[in-house]
Amino acid sequence: MEPENHTKATLVDLLDRILDKGLVIHADLIVSVAGIPLIGLNLKAALAGMETMVKYGMMKAWDERMRAQESEARSRKGAFLSNGEEVLLTAHGGWYCRHGLHPAWRYGHLYLTPERLCVYQHPFERMLFEVPLTGIVRLLMPEDAPSEDGKVRELHLVMADGHIEKLRCTEASQLRACLEELQVGAGITLDSTVWKTIWRGSRDDGPLPSMDAVCKSS
C-alpha cells in the first residue's frame, strides 16, 4: 500500500480516519549521556474507536464487562425505592455532610416521597442522606444562602433532636411547599433550650424570637 498525500484533509478527517481504521505506534527510544545508554523505552500503543478495537479482538473482554456493568446499573436504578413508593418531587440536589475530616457538600438526586426525604447518588448506588418526614420539626430558608435569579437554593431542616441538616436543591422553594403541604412538623414542638442553641449559633446575644415566627418569615 502506497501512502497518499491529501492536501485538503482536515483535522476532522484525520480523527475520523483514526477512529475508523486505527493508529498503531511502535517506537524504541534510548536516552544516552556521553555515549552511555541510561534509559530505554519500548512503546507499543493502539488508538481506535471501540468498534474497531473489538473487531480486531482487542479489549473485547473489557468492553463486554463495562457494558454488563452499565446494564446492571440501569436495571438497579430506582431500586432504593420501596415497591409502590410514590415520588412526589425529584431534583438535582446536595446534602452538607459534617462527618469526616473535611465537611463538604455531597451531590446527587433529591427524592421526596410521602414517607421520607433522601439524597441518592445514582453513579455509585449510594444513599447520602435519608430522613423520615416525621423526624423533621421545622423548615428554614436562610437569608445568606446561595441564590440564583433571586431564588434561594438552600433549605435547612430542623430535626427532632435539635440538629440542623442542610440541603441544596434547584427547586428549594417547591420542595418547601411540598413539605408544608404534607404538614411536615405540624403539631411538633421543640424544647426551648434546643431552639435557643440552634438560633444563637454565631449570633450575638439578643432577644430570642419564637421558632414559629422565624420559620414563617424565612
C-alpha positions in Angstrom: 0.0 0.0 0.0 1.5 3.3 -1.1 1.0 6.4 1.2 -1.3 9.0 -0.2 -1.0 12.8 0.3 -4.3 14.5 0.9 -3.7 18.3 0.9 -7.3 19.1 1.6 -7.7 16.8 4.5 -8.9 18.4 7.8 -8.5 17.6 11.4 -12.0 16.1 11.4 -11.0 13.8 8.5 -7.9 12.7 10.4 -9.8 11.9 13.6 -12.4 10.0 11.6 -9.7 8.0 9.9 -8.0 7.1 13.2 -11.3 6.1 14.9 -12.4 4.0 11.9 -9.1 2.4 10.7 -7.0 2.8 13.9 -3.5 4.0 14.6 -0.6 1.8 15.7 2.5 3.3 17.3 5.6 1.2 17.8 8.7 3.0 18.9 12.0 2.3 20.6 13.7 5.1 22.4 17.1 5.2 24.1 18.3 8.1 26.2 22.1 8.3 26.5 24.6 10.7 28.0 28.2 10.9 26.7 27.5 7.9 24.6 26.4 5.8 27.6 22.8 4.4 27.3 20.9 5.3 30.5 17.2 4.9 29.8 15.4 2.7 27.4 11.8 2.9 26.3 9.8 0.4 24.2 6.5 1.9 23.3 3.6 0.0 21.7 0.2 1.6 21.5 -3.0 1.3 19.5 -5.6 4.0 19.1 -9.0 3.5 17.5 -12.7 3.5 18.2 -14.1 0.8 20.4 -15.9 -0.8 17.5 -12.6 -1.1 15.6 -10.8 -2.4 18.7 -13.4 -5.1 19.2 -13.4 -6.0 15.5 -9.6 -6.8 15.7 -10.0 -8.7 19.0 -8.6 -6.0 21.3 -10.1 -5.0 24.6 -13.1 -7.3 23.9 -13.4 -8.6 27.5 -13.1 -5.1 28.9 -15.8 -3.8 26.6 -18.2 -6.7 27.5 -17.6 -6.2 31.2 -18.3 -2.4 31.0 -21.5 -3.0 29.0 -22.6 -5.5 31.6 -21.9 -3.2 34.5 -23.8 -0.4 32.8 -26.8 -2.6 32.1 -26.9 -3.8 35.7 -26.7 -0.2 37.0 -29.6 0.8 34.8 -31.7 -2.1 36.0 -31.0 -1.2 39.6 -31.9 2.5 39.1 -34.8 3.2 41.4 -34.3 0.0 43.4 -33.8 2.1 46.5 -37.5 3.0 46.4 -39.9 0.6 48.1 -42.5 -1.2 46.0 -45.3 1.2 45.2 -43.5 4.2 46.9 -44.7 7.3 45.2 -42.2 10.1 44.3 -43.7 13.5 44.8 -40.7 15.5 43.8 -37.2 14.9 42.4 -34.5 17.3 41.6 -30.7 17.7 41.5 -29.6 18.4 45.0 -27.0 18.1 47.7 -26.5 17.4 51.4 -24.0 19.0 53.6 -22.0 16.2 55.3 -20.5 17.2 58.6 -18.8 13.9 59.2 -15.3 13.0 58.4 -12.1 15.1 58.3 -13.4 17.6 55.7 -17.1 18.5 55.9 -18.4 19.3 52.5 -21.4 19.3 50.2 -22.2 15.9 48.5 -24.4 16.0 45.5 -26.8 13.6 43.9 -30.6 13.4 43.2 -33.1 14.5 45.8 -36.3 12.5 46.2 -39.4 13.3 48.2 -42.0 10.7 49.0 -45.0 10.7 51.3 -42.8 9.0 53.9 -39.3 10.3 53.6 -36.8 12.7 52.1 -33.5 11.5 50.7 -30.5 12.4 48.5 -29.2 9.5 46.4 -26.1 9.1 44.2 -27.0 7.0 41.2 -23.5 6.5 39.7 -22.3 4.9 42.9 -25.7 3.5 44.0 -25.2 5.1 47.4 -27.7 6.8 49.8 -26.1 10.0 51.0 -28.9 11.3 53.2 -32.3 9.9 54.3 -34.8 11.0 56.9 -38.4 10.1 57.7 -40.7 13.1 57.4 -41.8 12.5 61.0 -38.3 13.4 62.1 -38.4 16.9 60.7 -39.7 19.6 63.1 -39.3 22.9 61.1 -38.1 24.2 57.8 -35.8 27.2 57.4 -34.6 29.0 54.3 -31.6 31.1 55.4 -31.2 34.6 54.1 -27.5 34.3 53.4 -27.9 31.0 51.4 -26.6 30.9 47.8 -29.2 32.1 45.3 -29.7 32.4 41.6 -32.0 34.9 40.0 -33.2 35.8 43.4 -34.3 32.2 44.2 -32.8 30.6 47.3 -31.3 27.2 46.6 -30.8 26.1 50.2 -33.2 24.6 52.7 -32.4 23.8 56.3 -34.3 21.0 58.2 -34.6 21.4 62.0 -34.6 17.8 63.2 -36.4 16.5 66.3 -33.1 16.0 68.2 -32.2 19.7 67.7 -29.5 19.5 65.0 -29.9 21.0 61.5 -29.5 19.2 58.2 -28.6 21.4 55.2 -29.9 20.7 51.7 -29.3 22.4 48.4 -31.9 21.9 45.7 -32.6 23.6 42.3 -36.2 23.6 43.4 -35.8 24.6 47.1 -39.0 26.7 47.2 -41.0 24.0 45.6 -39.5 21.4 48.0 -40.5 23.5 50.9 -44.0 24.0 49.5 -44.4 20.2 49.1 -43.2 19.6 52.7 -45.6 22.1 54.1 -48.4 20.6 52.0 -47.6 17.3 53.7 -47.8 19.1 57.0 -44.3 18.3 58.0 -43.6 19.4 61.5 -47.2 20.3 62.2 -48.1 19.9 65.8 -44.5 19.1 66.8 -42.8 21.3 69.4 -39.1 21.7 70.1 -37.6 22.1 73.5 -36.9 25.8 74.2 -33.3 25.1 75.2 -32.6 23.2 72.0 -34.2 26.0 69.9 -32.1 28.6 71.7 -28.9 26.7 70.9 -30.0 26.5 67.2 -30.9 30.1 66.9 -27.9 31.5 68.7 -25.2 29.8 66.6 -22.8 32.6 65.8 -25.3 35.4 66.5 -24.7 38.0 69.2 -26.8 38.0 72.3 -30.2 39.5 71.9 -33.9 38.7 72.2 -34.8 35.1 71.3 -37.6 35.0 68.7 -40.1 32.2 68.6 -39.4 29.3 66.3 -42.7 29.6 64.5 -42.1 33.3 63.7 -38.7 32.5 62.3 -39.9 29.6 60.2 -42.8 31.6 58.8 -40.7 34.6 57.8 -37.8 32.7 56.4 
